Amino acid sequence: MTIEDQISDMITRIRNSVMVKHERVSIGKSKLNHKILEVLNKEGFISEFSEDNSEKFSNLSVKLKYFEDGTSAISGLKRVSKPGLKIYVKKDEIPTYFSGMGVAIISTSQGVMTGIEAKKHSLGGELLFYVW
């Protein structure tokens, strides 16, 4: 079975796992998913991720981050750019989400990064999704 939109699949798997408080979630392996997970790990939304080759297809195993009171580090995820409608932003138009509490994930010419990093490097790109 081929997945058409790997980013939406990854976001949905993480969102569903957070809702039922799973400790780990398995995500299809791709270079883009790997880079997005690196950004989420660096920003503190997930604990860790690793490559899982135990099944027929290689996957990325993501350990979700929870606080001591049981709440997740990820409150929500919102997909912005879709395969049928790509949303591009210039360096001056990069939005902030939840007054800076959320993070915009952007695919730029120099790789996947947060909106703050893209502004710092004076880069625009495709606005993939928001996480808060």
DSSP file (Angstrom, degrees, kcal/mol; ACC not computed):
  #  RESIDUE AA STRUCTURE BP1 BP2  ACC     N-H-->O    O-->H-N    N-H-->O    O-->H-N    TCO  KAPPA ALPHA  PHI   PSI    X-CA   Y-CA   Z-CA
    1    1 A M              0   0    0      0, 0.0     2,-0.4     0, 0.0     0, 0.0   0.000 360.0 360.0 360.0 126.4    0.0    0.0    0.0
    2    2 A T        -     0   0    0      2,-0.0     2,-0.6     0, 0.0     0, 0.0  -0.781 360.0-142.0 -97.0 134.7    1.4    3.3   -1.1
    3    3 A I        -     0   0    0     -2,-0.4     3,-0.3     1,-0.2     6,-0.0  -0.854   7.4-162.0 -97.0 124.0    0.8    6.4    1.0
    4    4 A E  S    S+     0   0    0     -2,-0.6     2,-0.6     1,-0.3    -1,-0.2   0.921  82.6  32.6 -71.7 -45.9    0.3    9.5   -1.1
    5    5 A D     >  +     0   0    0      1,-0.2     4,-1.9     2,-0.1    -1,-0.3  -0.858  63.7 179.3-119.3  96.2    1.0   12.2    1.6
    6    6 A Q  H  > S+     0   0    0     -2,-0.6     4,-2.3    -3,-0.3    -1,-0.2   0.820  80.7  55.4 -68.2 -31.9    3.6   11.0    4.0
    7    7 A I  H  > S+     0   0    0      2,-0.2     4,-2.6     1,-0.2    -1,-0.2   0.934 109.3  46.1 -68.1 -44.7    3.6   14.2    6.1
    8    8 A S  H  > S+     0   0    0      1,-0.2     4,-2.5     2,-0.2    -2,-0.2   0.885 112.3  52.0 -64.0 -37.9   -0.2   14.0    6.7
    9    9 A D  H  X S+     0   0    0     -4,-1.9     4,-2.4     2,-0.2    -1,-0.2   0.920 110.9  47.3 -62.7 -43.8    0.1   10.3    7.6
   10   10 A M  H  X S+     0   0    0     -4,-2.3     4,-2.4     2,-0.2    -2,-0.2   0.929 112.8  48.5 -63.8 -45.5    2.9   11.1   10.1
   11   11 A I  H  X S+     0   0    0     -4,-2.6     4,-2.8     1,-0.2    -2,-0.2   0.911 112.5  48.8 -61.5 -43.3    0.9   13.9   11.7
   12   12 A T  H  X S+     0   0    0     -4,-2.5     4,-2.7     2,-0.2     5,-0.2   0.906 110.8  50.0 -65.3 -42.1   -2.2   11.8   11.9
   13   13 A R  H  X S+     0   0    0     -4,-2.4     4,-2.1     2,-0.2    -2,-0.2   0.917 114.0  45.0 -63.0 -42.7   -0.3    8.9   13.5
   14   14 A I  H  X S+     0   0    0     -4,-2.4     4,-2.3     2,-0.2    -2,-0.2   0.934 113.9  49.7 -66.2 -45.2    1.3   11.2   16.1
   15   15 A R  H  X S+     0   0    0     -4,-2.8     4,-1.9     1,-0.2    -2,-0.2   0.917 113.3  45.9 -59.8 -45.4   -2.0   13.0   16.8
   16   16 A N  H  X S+     0   0    0     -4,-2.7     4,-1.5     1,-0.2    -1,-0.2   0.886 112.5  50.5 -66.7 -38.9   -3.9    9.7   17.3
   17   17 A S  H  <>S+     0   0    0     -4,-2.1     5,-2.6    -5,-0.2     4,-0.3   0.875 110.1  49.9 -67.6 -36.9   -1.1    8.2   19.5
   18   18 A V  H ><5S+     0   0    0     -4,-2.3     3,-0.9     3,-0.2    -1,-0.2   0.887 106.5  56.5 -67.1 -38.3   -1.1   11.3   21.7
   19   19 A M  H 3<5S+     0   0    0     -4,-1.9    -1,-0.2     1,-0.2    -2,-0.2   0.863 115.4  36.1 -63.4 -36.3   -4.9   11.2   22.1
   20   20 A V  T 3<5S-     0   0    0     -4,-1.5    -1,-0.2    -5,-0.1    -2,-0.2   0.312 113.2-119.0-100.4   8.2   -4.8    7.6   23.5
   21   21 A K  T < 5 +     0   0    0     -3,-0.9    -3,-0.2    -4,-0.3     2,-0.1   0.853  46.5 173.8  60.7  42.3   -1.5    8.2   25.4
   22   22 A H      < -     0   0    0     -5,-2.6    -1,-0.2     1,-0.1    42,-0.1  -0.489  31.1-141.9 -73.4 150.8    0.7    5.7   23.6
   23   23 A E  S    S+     0   0    0      1,-0.2    41,-2.3    -2,-0.1     2,-0.3   0.859  81.1  22.8 -81.2 -37.1    4.4    5.7   24.5
   24   24 A R  E     -A   63   0A   0     39,-0.2     2,-0.3    -7,-0.0    39,-0.2  -0.909  60.8-165.9-130.7 156.0    5.6    5.0   21.0
   25   25 A V  E     -A   62   0A   0     37,-2.0    37,-3.1    -2,-0.3     2,-0.5  -0.996  17.4-135.0-140.7 142.9    4.4    5.4   17.5
   26   26 A S  E     -A   61   0A   0     -2,-0.3     2,-0.4    35,-0.2    35,-0.2  -0.851  24.0-174.9-101.6 131.3    5.7    3.8   14.2
   27   27 A I  E     -A   60   0A   0     33,-2.7    33,-3.5    -2,-0.5   -17,-0.0  -0.950  33.0 -98.1-127.2 143.6    6.0    6.1   11.2
   28   28 A G  E     -A   59   0A   0     -2,-0.4     2,-0.4    31,-0.2    31,-0.2  -0.322  44.9-112.8 -60.5 139.9    7.0    5.2    7.6
   29   29 A K        +     0   0    0     29,-1.1     2,-0.3     4,-0.1    -1,-0.1  -0.622  52.8 139.2 -83.6 128.2   10.6    6.0    6.9
   30   30 A S     >  -     0   0    0     -2,-0.4     4,-2.2     1,-0.1     5,-0.2  -0.960  60.0-110.8-154.2 162.6   11.5    8.7    4.4
   31   31 A K  H  > S+     0   0    0     -2,-0.3     4,-2.2     1,-0.2     5,-0.2   0.905 118.5  49.5 -62.9 -41.2   14.2   11.4    4.3
   32   32 A L  H  > S+     0   0    0      2,-0.2     4,-2.4     1,-0.2    -1,-0.2   0.920 110.8  48.8 -66.1 -44.0   11.6   14.2    4.8
   33   33 A N  H  > S+     0   0    0      1,-0.2     4,-2.5     2,-0.2    -1,-0.2   0.899 110.7  52.4 -61.3 -39.6   10.0   12.4    7.8
   34   34 A H  H  X S+     0   0    0     -4,-2.2     4,-1.9     2,-0.2    -2,-0.2   0.924 110.8  46.4 -61.9 -45.6   13.4   11.9    9.3
   35   35 A K  H  X S+     0   0    0     -4,-2.2     4,-1.8     2,-0.2    -2,-0.2   0.889 112.1  50.7 -65.9 -39.6   14.3   15.6    9.0
   36   36 A I  H  X S+     0   0    0     -4,-2.4     4,-2.5     1,-0.2    -2,-0.2   0.918 109.9  50.1 -64.3 -42.7   10.9   16.7   10.5
   37   37 A L  H  X S+     0   0    0     -4,-2.5     4,-2.3     1,-0.2    -1,-0.2   0.846 106.4  56.1 -65.5 -33.3   11.4   14.3   13.4
   38   38 A E  H  X S+     0   0    0     -4,-1.9     4,-2.4     2,-0.2    -1,-0.2   0.920 109.8  45.9 -61.3 -42.9   14.9   15.9   14.0
   39   39 A V  H  X S+     0   0    0     -4,-1.8     4,-2.2     2,-0.2    -2,-0.2   0.923 112.8  49.3 -66.1 -44.5   13.3   19.3   14.2
   40   40 A L  H  X>S+     0   0    0     -4,-2.5     5,-2.5     1,-0.2     6,-0.9   0.870 112.5  48.8 -63.7 -36.1   10.5   18.1   16.6
   41   41 A N  H ><5S+     0   0    0     -4,-2.3     3,-0.8     3,-0.2    -1,-0.2   0.918 111.4  48.9 -67.2 -44.4   13.2   16.4   18.7
   42   42 A K  H 3<5S+     0   0    0     -4,-2.4    -2,-0.2     1,-0.2    -1,-0.2   0.851 111.1  50.3 -64.7 -35.0   15.3   19.5   18.9
   43   43 A E  H 3<5S-     0   0    0     -4,-2.2    -1,-0.2    -5,-0.2    -2,-0.2   0.548 117.2-113.5 -82.1  -7.6   12.3   21.6   19.8
   44   44 A G  T <<5S+     0   0    0     -3,-0.8    -3,-0.2    -4,-0.5    -2,-0.1   0.688  82.0 119.8  87.9  19.4   11.3   19.2   22.6
   45   45 A F  S   <S+     0   0    0     -5,-2.5    20,-0.8    -6,-0.2     2,-0.3   0.736  78.5  31.1 -87.4 -24.4    8.1   17.9   21.2
   46   46 A I  E    S-B   64   0A   0     -6,-0.9    18,-0.2    18,-0.2    -2,-0.2  -0.925  71.2-137.4-128.8 157.7    9.2   14.3   21.2
   47   47 A S  E    S-     0   0A   0     16,-2.2     2,-0.3     1,-0.3    17,-0.2   0.944  73.3 -38.6 -78.6 -50.4   11.7   12.4   23.4
   48   48 A E  E     -B   63   0A   0     15,-1.2    15,-3.0     2,-0.0     2,-0.3  -0.975  47.8-150.5-165.0 167.9   13.6   10.4   20.7
   49   49 A F  E     +B   62   0A   0     -2,-0.3     2,-0.3    13,-0.2    13,-0.2  -0.986  14.2 177.8-148.4 152.6   13.3    8.5   17.5
   50   50 A S  E     -B   61   0A   0     11,-2.2    11,-3.2    -2,-0.3     2,-0.4  -0.962  36.6 -92.5-149.6 163.5   15.2    5.7   15.9
   51   51 A E  E     -B   60   0A   0     -2,-0.3     2,-0.6     9,-0.2     9,-0.2  -0.659  33.7-158.9 -82.5 134.0   15.1    3.5   12.9
   52   52 A D  E     +B   59   0A   0      7,-3.5     7,-2.5    -2,-0.4     3,-0.3  -0.941  19.7 168.9-119.0 108.4   13.2    0.2   13.3
   53   53 A N        +     0   0    0     -2,-0.6    -1,-0.1     5,-0.2     5,-0.1   0.139  48.3 104.9-103.0  17.8   14.1   -2.6   10.9
   54   54 A S  S    S+     0   0    0      5,-0.1    -1,-0.2     3,-0.0     4,-0.1   0.773  73.6  58.1 -73.8 -25.1   12.2   -5.4   12.6
   55   55 A E  S    S-     0   0    0      2,-0.4     4,-0.0    -3,-0.3     0, 0.0  -0.282 102.8 -92.2 -95.6-176.4    9.4   -5.5   10.1
   56   56 A K  S    S+     0   0    0     -2,-0.1     2,-0.4     2,-0.1    -1,-0.1   0.897 115.6  43.0 -62.8 -41.4    9.3   -6.1    6.4
   57   57 A F  S    S-     0   0    0     -5,-0.0    -2,-0.4     1,-0.0     2,-0.3  -0.834  95.4-113.1-105.2 144.6    9.5   -2.3    5.7
   58   58 A S        -     0   0    0     -2,-0.4   -29,-1.1    -4,-0.1     2,-0.3  -0.602  41.1-179.1 -78.7 136.7   11.8   -0.1    7.7
   59   59 A N  E     -AB  28  52A   0     -7,-2.5    -7,-3.5    -2,-0.3     2,-0.5  -0.761  29.9-114.5-125.7 170.0   10.0    2.4    9.9
   60   60 A L  E     -AB  27  51A   0    -33,-3.5   -33,-2.7    -2,-0.3     2,-0.6  -0.959  25.1-148.7-107.5 124.7   10.9    5.2   12.3
   61   61 A S  E     -AB  26  50A   0    -11,-3.2   -11,-2.2    -2,-0.5     2,-0.5  -0.850  14.9-162.5 -96.4 120.5   10.0    4.5   15.9
   62   62 A V  E     -AB  25  49A   0    -37,-3.1   -37,-2.0    -2,-0.6     2,-0.7  -0.897  10.5-150.3-110.0 126.2    9.1    7.7   17.8
   63   63 A K  E     -AB  24  48A   0    -15,-3.0   -16,-2.2    -2,-0.5   -15,-1.2  -0.861  22.8-138.4 -94.2 117.1    9.0    8.0   21.5
   64   64 A L  E     - B   0  46A   0    -41,-2.3     2,-0.5    -2,-0.7   -18,-0.2  -0.396  13.1-122.9 -76.3 152.2    6.4   10.6   22.5
   65   65 A K        +     0   0    0    -20,-0.8     8,-2.4    -2,-0.1     9,-0.4  -0.839  30.2 178.1-103.1 128.2    7.2   13.0   25.3
   66   66 A Y  B     -C   72   0B   0     -2,-0.5     6,-0.2     6,-0.2     2,-0.1  -0.951  22.0-129.7-125.3 147.3    4.9   13.3   28.3
   67   67 A F    >   -     0   0    0      4,-3.1     3,-1.8    -2,-0.3     6,-0.0  -0.347  37.4 -95.0 -86.3 174.1    5.2   15.5   31.4
   68   68 A E  T 3  S+     0   0    0      1,-0.3    -1,-0.1     2,-0.1    -2,-0.0   0.805 123.9  56.6 -62.2 -31.4    4.9   14.3   35.0
   69   69 A D  T 3  S-     0   0    0      2,-0.1    -1,-0.3     1,-0.1     3,-0.1   0.425 121.3-105.7 -82.7   3.6    1.2   15.2   35.2
   70   70 A G  S <  S+     0   0    0     -3,-1.8     2,-0.2     1,-0.3    -2,-0.1   0.383  76.6 133.0  92.9  -3.7    0.5   13.0   32.1
   71   71 A T        -     0   0    0      1,-0.1    -4,-3.1    -5,-0.1    -1,-0.3  -0.540  55.7-117.3 -81.4 149.7    0.0   15.7   29.6
   72   72 A S  B     -C   66   0B   0     -6,-0.2    -6,-0.2    -2,-0.2    -1,-0.1  -0.494   7.8-130.7 -84.4 152.6    1.7   15.5   26.2
   73   73 A A  S    S+     0   0    0     -8,-2.4     2,-0.7   -28,-0.2    -7,-0.1   0.741  99.9  68.2 -70.0 -23.4    4.3   17.9   25.0
   74   74 A I        +     0   0    0     -9,-0.4    -2,-0.2   -29,-0.2    -1,-0.1  -0.882  55.3 170.1-100.6 112.9    2.3   18.0   21.8
   75   75 A S        -     0   0    0     -2,-0.7     2,-0.3     1,-0.3    -1,-0.2   0.782  67.3 -13.7 -88.0 -31.6   -1.1   19.7   22.3
   76   76 A G        -     0   0    0      2,-0.0    56,-2.3     0, 0.0     2,-0.4  -0.990  48.8-151.2-166.9 159.6   -2.0   19.8   18.6
   77   77 A L  E     -D  131   0C   0     -2,-0.3     2,-0.4    54,-0.2    54,-0.2  -0.998  12.4-171.1-136.1 136.7   -0.8   19.5   15.0
   78   78 A K  E     -D  130   0C   0     52,-2.4    52,-2.6    -2,-0.4     2,-0.3  -0.968  16.3-141.3-135.8 119.8   -2.3   21.3   12.0
   79   79 A R  E     +D  129   0C   0     -2,-0.4    50,-0.3    50,-0.2     3,-0.1  -0.602  24.3 170.7 -77.0 134.1   -1.3   20.6    8.4
   80   80 A V        +     0   0    0     48,-2.5     2,-0.4    -2,-0.3    48,-0.2   0.802  60.3  50.1-108.6 -63.0   -1.1   23.7    6.2
   81   81 A S        -     0   0    0     46,-1.0    -1,-0.3    47,-0.9     5,-0.2  -0.667  69.3-174.1 -84.7 131.6    0.4   22.8    2.8
   82   82 A K  B >   -H   85   0D   0      3,-2.2     3,-0.7    -2,-0.4     5,-0.0  -0.778  39.6-104.3-120.9 164.8   -1.2   19.8    1.1
   83   83 A P  T 3  S+     0   0    0      0, 0.0     3,-0.3     0, 0.0    -1,-0.1   0.851 122.6  44.4 -59.4 -33.2   -0.3   17.9   -2.1
   84   84 A G  T 3  S+     0   0    0      1,-0.3     2,-0.3    -3,-0.0    -3,-0.0   0.658 125.8  29.4 -85.2 -15.6   -3.2   19.6   -3.9
   85   85 A L  B <  S-H   82   0D   0     -3,-0.7    -3,-2.2     2,-0.0     2,-0.3  -0.759  73.1-162.8-148.1  94.5   -2.5   23.1   -2.6
   86   86 A K        -     0   0    0     -2,-0.3     2,-0.6    -3,-0.3    -5,-0.1  -0.611   8.9-150.9 -79.7 135.8    1.1   24.0   -1.6
   87   87 A I        -     0   0    0     -2,-0.3    40,-2.5    40,-0.3     2,-0.4  -0.941  14.8-173.6-111.2 116.7    1.4   27.1    0.6
   88   88 A Y  E     -E  126   0C   0     -2,-0.6     2,-0.4    38,-0.2    38,-0.2  -0.865   2.8-165.3-110.3 144.3    4.7   29.0    0.2
   89   89 A V  E     -E  125   0C   0     36,-2.8    36,-2.0    -2,-0.4     2,-0.1  -0.962  15.5-129.9-128.0 146.4    5.8   31.9    2.4
   90   90 A K    >   -     0   0    0     -2,-0.4     3,-1.2    34,-0.2     4,-0.4  -0.405  38.7 -98.3 -84.1 169.6    8.4   34.5    1.9
   91   91 A K  T 3  S+     0   0    0      1,-0.3     3,-0.5     2,-0.2    32,-0.2   0.809 125.4  46.4 -61.3 -30.0   11.0   35.3    4.6
   92   92 A D  T 3  S+     0   0    0      1,-0.2    -1,-0.3    30,-0.1    32,-0.0   0.581 109.2  55.8 -87.4 -10.1    9.0   38.3    5.8
   93   93 A E    <   +     0   0    0     -3,-1.2    -1,-0.2     2,-0.1    -2,-0.2   0.289  68.3 131.9-105.7   8.7    5.6   36.4    5.8
   94   94 A I        -     0   0    0     -3,-0.5     2,-0.1    -4,-0.4    -3,-0.0  -0.481  52.7-136.1 -66.8 120.3    6.5   33.5    8.1
   95   95 A P        -     0   0    0      0, 0.0     2,-0.4     0, 0.0     9,-0.2  -0.360   4.6-137.5 -80.6 155.9    3.6   33.3   10.5
   96   96 A T        -     0   0    0     -2,-0.1     2,-0.4     7,-0.1     3,-0.3  -0.853  20.0-144.1-102.9 149.0    3.8   32.8   14.3
   97   97 A Y  B > >S-I  102   0E   0      5,-0.5     5,-2.8    -2,-0.4     3,-0.6  -0.948  73.9  -0.7-120.9 135.0    1.2   30.4   15.8
   98   98 A F  G > 5S-     0   0    0     -2,-0.4     3,-1.9     1,-0.2    -1,-0.2   0.900 129.2 -60.3  53.5  45.3   -0.4   30.8   19.2
   99   99 A S  G 3 5S-     0   0    0      1,-0.3    -1,-0.2    -3,-0.3    -2,-0.0   0.846 108.1 -43.5  53.8  39.4    1.5   34.1   19.7
  100  100 A G  G < 5S+     0   0    0     -3,-0.6    -1,-0.3     2,-0.0    -2,-0.2   0.325 120.3 103.5  92.6  -7.5    4.8   32.2   19.5
  101  101 A M  T < 5S+     0   0    0     -3,-1.9    -3,-0.2    -4,-0.2     2,-0.2   0.814  76.5  60.3 -75.6 -29.6    3.8   29.2   21.6
  102  102 A G  B   <S-I   97   0E   0     -5,-2.8    -5,-0.5    28,-0.0     2,-0.4  -0.532  81.0-132.4 -93.4 164.8    3.4   27.1   18.5
  103  103 A V  E     -F  131   0C   0     28,-3.2    28,-2.1    -2,-0.2     2,-0.5  -0.968   6.5-143.7-122.3 131.1    6.1   26.3   16.0
  104  104 A A  E     -F  130   0C   0     -2,-0.4    11,-1.8    26,-0.2     2,-0.6  -0.820  14.0-148.7 -90.6 129.6    5.8   26.5   12.2
  105  105 A I  E     -FG 129 114C   0     24,-2.9    23,-2.0    -2,-0.5    24,-1.1  -0.891  20.8-174.7-101.4 123.9    7.7   23.8   10.3
  106  106 A I  E     -FG 127 113C   0      7,-3.3     7,-2.7    -2,-0.6     2,-0.7  -0.944  24.6-141.5-125.7 138.5    9.0   25.0    7.0
  107  107 A S  E     +FG 126 112C   0     19,-2.7    19,-2.2    -2,-0.4     5,-0.2  -0.889  35.3 173.9 -96.7 113.0   10.7   23.2    4.1
  108  108 A T  E >   - G   0 111C   0      3,-2.4     3,-1.4    -2,-0.7    17,-0.2  -0.484  50.0 -94.9-110.6-179.5   13.4   25.6    2.7
  109  109 A S  T 3  S+     0   0    0     15,-0.5     3,-0.1     1,-0.3    16,-0.1   0.681 126.6  50.1 -69.8 -17.0   16.1   25.3    0.2
  110  110 A Q  T 3  S-     0   0    0      1,-0.4    -1,-0.3     3,-0.0     2,-0.2   0.140 125.1 -85.7-107.3  18.5   18.5   24.5    3.0
  111  111 A G  E <   -G  108   0C   0     -3,-1.4    -3,-2.4     2,-0.1    -1,-0.4  -0.511  65.2 -35.0 112.1-177.7   16.4   21.8    4.6
  112  112 A V  E     +G  107   0C   0     -5,-0.2     2,-0.3    -2,-0.2    -5,-0.2  -0.665  69.8 147.2 -83.8 132.3   13.5   21.5    7.0
  113  113 A M  E     -G  106   0C   0     -7,-2.7    -7,-3.3    -2,-0.4     2,-0.1  -0.947  47.1 -84.2-154.6 172.1   13.5   24.0    9.9
  114  114 A T  E  >  -G  105   0C   0     -2,-0.3     4,-2.1    -9,-0.2    -9,-0.2  -0.337  42.3-109.6 -77.2 165.1   11.3   26.0   12.2
  115  115 A G  H  > S+     0   0    0    -11,-1.8     4,-2.2     1,-0.2     5,-0.2   0.859 119.0  54.4 -63.1 -35.9    9.9   29.4   11.2
  116  116 A I  H  > S+     0   0    0      2,-0.2     4,-2.1   -12,-0.2    -1,-0.2   0.914 109.4  46.8 -65.3 -43.5   12.2   31.2   13.6
  117  117 A E  H  > S+     0   0    0      2,-0.2     4,-2.0     1,-0.2    -2,-0.2   0.889 110.7  52.9 -64.8 -39.0   15.3   29.5   12.1
  118  118 A A  H  <>S+     0   0    0     -4,-2.1     5,-2.9     1,-0.2     4,-0.3   0.902 109.6  48.3 -64.5 -40.8   14.1   30.4    8.6
  119  119 A K  H ><5S+     0   0    0     -4,-2.2     3,-1.0     3,-0.2    -1,-0.2   0.902 109.8  53.1 -63.7 -40.1   13.7   34.0    9.6
  120  120 A K  H 3<5S+     0   0    0     -4,-2.1    -2,-0.2     1,-0.3    -1,-0.2   0.866 114.4  40.9 -62.9 -37.3   17.1   34.0   11.1
  121  121 A H  T 3<5S-     0   0    0     -4,-2.0    -1,-0.3    -5,-0.1    -2,-0.2   0.362 112.9-119.4 -91.8   4.7   18.6   32.7    7.9
  122  122 A S  T < 5 +     0   0    0     -3,-1.0     2,-0.4    -4,-0.3    -3,-0.2   0.933  65.2 142.7  55.5  51.4   16.4   34.9    5.7
  123  123 A L      < -     0   0    0     -5,-2.9     2,-0.2   -32,-0.2    -1,-0.2  -0.928  34.5-167.0-122.3 145.3   14.8   32.0    4.0
  124  124 A G        +     0   0    0     -2,-0.4   -15,-0.5   -32,-0.0     2,-0.3  -0.603  24.2 135.2-111.3-178.8   11.2   31.4    2.8
  125  125 A G  E     -E   89   0C   0    -36,-2.0   -36,-2.8    -2,-0.2     2,-0.5  -0.991  54.1 -27.7 167.6-163.3    9.7   28.1    1.7
  126  126 A E  E     -EF  88 107C   0    -19,-2.2   -19,-2.7    -2,-0.3     2,-0.9  -0.694  51.6-135.9 -84.6 124.2    6.8   25.7    1.9
  127  127 A L  E     + F   0 106C   0    -40,-2.5   -46,-1.0    -2,-0.5   -40,-0.3  -0.712  28.0 177.7 -81.5 105.2    4.8   25.9    5.1
  128  128 A L  E     -     0   0C   0    -23,-2.0   -48,-2.5    -2,-0.9   -47,-0.9   0.978  49.2 -42.8 -78.4 -59.3    4.3   22.3    6.1
  129  129 A F  E     -DF  79 105C   0    -24,-1.1   -24,-2.9   -50,-0.3     2,-0.4  -0.981  45.2-113.2-163.8 169.5    2.5   22.4    9.4
  130  130 A Y  E     -DF  78 104C   0    -52,-2.6   -52,-2.4    -2,-0.3     2,-0.4  -0.874  23.4-169.5-110.2 146.7    2.1   23.9   12.8
  131  131 A V  E      DF  77 103C   0    -28,-2.1   -28,-3.2    -2,-0.4   -54,-0.2  -0.999 360.0 360.0-134.7 137.9    2.8   22.1   16.1
  132  132 A W              0   0    0    -56,-2.3   -55,-0.2    -2,-0.4    -1,-0.1   0.300 360.0 360.0-144.0 360.0    1.9   23.4   19.6
